[in-house]
Amino acid sequence: MNESVDPEVSIFGEALALASNERAAYLEKACFGDLELRCRVERLLGVQVEAGTFFEELETVTRPSCAMILEGPGKWIDRYLLVEQIGEGGCGVVYRAQQDEPVQREVALKIIKLGMDTRQVVARFEAERQALAIMDHPNIARVLDAGATESGRPYFVMDLVCGTKITDFCDQHQLSIPERLDLFIQVCHAIQHAHQKGVIHRDIKPSNILVSSRDGAAFPKVIDFGIAKAAQGRLTNRTLFTAIEQFMGTPAYMSPEQAVRDGKDIDTRSDIYSLGVLLYELLTGLTPFDPGTLLSVGMDEMCRTIREKEPLRPSVRLGKFSAEELASAAQRRHMDGPKLIGALRGDLDWIVMKCLEKERAQRYETVNGLARDIERHLMNDTVVARPPSRMDRIQKMVRRNKLAVAAGAAVWGALVLGFSVSTWLFFREKEARRVAQEAEQKQARLRIQAEKEALKSRALAQSLQDLLQRFGVALTRDRSELKQMLDRLAVADSTEVNNAAILRVRAQLRGYAGLFADADADLNRLLQLTPDDALVWHWKTATLVYARQTEAYRKHCQESLRRFKATRDPDAAERIAKDSLILSVGDVDMNAVETLLSTAANSHSDWVRLAKGLAEYRMGKYHEALDQVRKLTFEKNSAFDTQALLIKAMAAHFSNQPAEAVAAFKSAEMQINKQLPRVTNPEADGPYSGEANGNWADWLFADALLHEAQAVLAEGNLQAPAAK
């Protein structure tokens, strides 16, 4: 080891004595353009808060004595003989050493410098040792041993890597672009391995990638994980942190997220950015930003440049070379100038610029993704990287000129807003006038159409009324002729109102004519057009009762009770309630029936009493049912009087009053035998008096009750059914 004072220690001591605003000018002069030396001194200045007793040690260092010459060429550290110093970083020194046992071999031994064994530096040293120890890749130097010197400074032993930094190797051997890319892919595989082990290098640069020839082939090795960071967790149990104002990495290769005050938000994509800088340099011989310029503008401006300034594409950068510079660069790549620019234009430009994106999310997600894209280029396949779209360019321009864009956007926004509001008000007024005119025209058309439909409806209503008067009061004796006439009464196709009117009259007339199947078909269509017409539901109930379709009747009654349960029409309520009780089906919703009968209380008193009497009979209240029907005063021989007699017959039977039951039954039976054939038989002779003695539907209900009463009275010992 050279016993003279280390240059960075001497410069560090002088800079430390200066005011902070004077240090930059001094370092520029003292380092003589040696960028790596300046970086090492700036790192020392950055960790001086953690140095503790560093100033006392500095005094010792600046006055050499035999006490400080603890390690150096010819000295032993454990079983390793230091042969010569081969490398030096900001915090450590690397020696070529000879190991004698248990095997004889040459190794590299790295040890912390004197005066640099602060808590933070030791933690970083151990982090590097741990990072190398957990990795096992042919392109990464291995850790072979570790320990501490007698003075307590840690060291570790690793493979001795004898090689040239990658950029110099490529230039010295005049490697072509494909050969440089093959070498770069090997580096990518090494860094991907580190990432898979949870380690981020954070200082990828040519001097940390040494290349040697092995069996005639170039073989790179990645070294110096001195500022490596764990992707997750920690590499060491020692406290490891980055002091404020301290930046990790070499400025020219530093990612935008590293160029911030704390530098903590780092992930594997930071290494992808640094690999992009390395690839840029392998292709052009220059880094995207000139290292001397970065260091000369001061820390804040340097960081702003890295974070915000967009570099030129490699092909564009080469295009700005002088003829001599381009010829020299092309010669080192074993081709001529124009072909070199053409080789970079396209795929390689896109790949490099994707690595150098300021936004991490727009870079390659993994180093393997970068390596595969280069392999696609070498195989003349389509690469994933693409040229920036117009939107990408606009976004980058906005990031570069935030204040100007914001001011311009504000002015433009105000102009656009004012113009938009004015335009909107104009078109709104115009649209309002158009809508008003259209509404007025539509209203006029609707008024004319309504008047026409009213005329048609009045004419149709009059025609149907005449037809009902003709056939409803005194039907023709030839009912086959009537059927033909009704079939010819076609349903109109103009409006639903007219269709419903025709269907309603035709269904009623078919009922009068005893054509119940035809009437049922009309009623099915009518229920679709007028689902809230209670009279239509009443007629439909009659056709189901006549056809003895008990299951269909049950479902029909359930639906009618559900639909009309909340009606406020007393006539509709009375009709639906009674219709649901004509046949005994066993599962009638009596709560709904009672609700309807309560609504029907304001209707015709006899009709309501008839419905209540039938309801009480169905619930097993025979005495109450008998009291209700005894009060009825219907016209003799009418359909309602006949229904009342049949309810009285069944209620009297279960009330142990057989004489009254038989008398009521015989009277009802005589009336039905006289009237029903004229209702149900289309071929019967003689006129049917129609509404004079009751609607056809009511006579069908009377007939259903007659069959039930006949069965009840036929079994003299019949027990009363349980109340429902």
Secondary structure, DSSP 4 states (H G I P E B T S, - for coil): ---SPPHHHHHHHHHHTS-GGGHHHHHHHHTTT-HHHHHHHHHHHHTTTT-SSHHHHHHHHHS--TTT--SSTT-EETTEEEEEEEEE-SSEEEEEEEE-SSS-EEEEEEEEPTT---HHHHHHHHHHHHHHHT---TTBPPEEEEEE-TTS-EEEEEE----EEHHHHHHHTT--HHHHHHHHHHHHHHHHHHHHTTEE-----GGGEEEEEETTEEEEEE---TT-EESSS-S-SS-----TT---S-GGG--TTTSSSS-----HHHHHHHHHHHHHHHHHSS-SS-HHHHHHT-HHHHHHHHHHPPPPPHHHHHHTS-HHHHHHHHHHTTS-HHHHHHHHTTHHHHHHHHHT-SSGGGS-SSHHHHHHHHHHHHTTPPPS--PPPHHHHHHHHHHHTHHHHHHHHHHHHHHHHHHHHHHHHHHHHHHHHHHHHHHHHHHHHHHHHHHHHHHHHHHHHHHHHHHHHHHHHS--S-HHHHHHHHHHSPPPSS-HHHHHHHHHHHHHHHHHTT-HHHHHHHHHHHHHH-TT-HHHHHHHHHHHHHTT-HHHHHHHHHHHHHHHTT---HHHHHHHHHHTTSS--S---HHHHHHHHHHGGGS-HHHHHHHHHHHHHHTT-HHHHHHHHHT--PPTTSHHHHHHHHHHHHHHHHTT-HHHHHHHHHHHHHHHHHHHHHHH-TT--S---GGGS--HHHHHHHHHHHHHHHHHHH-TTPPPPPP-
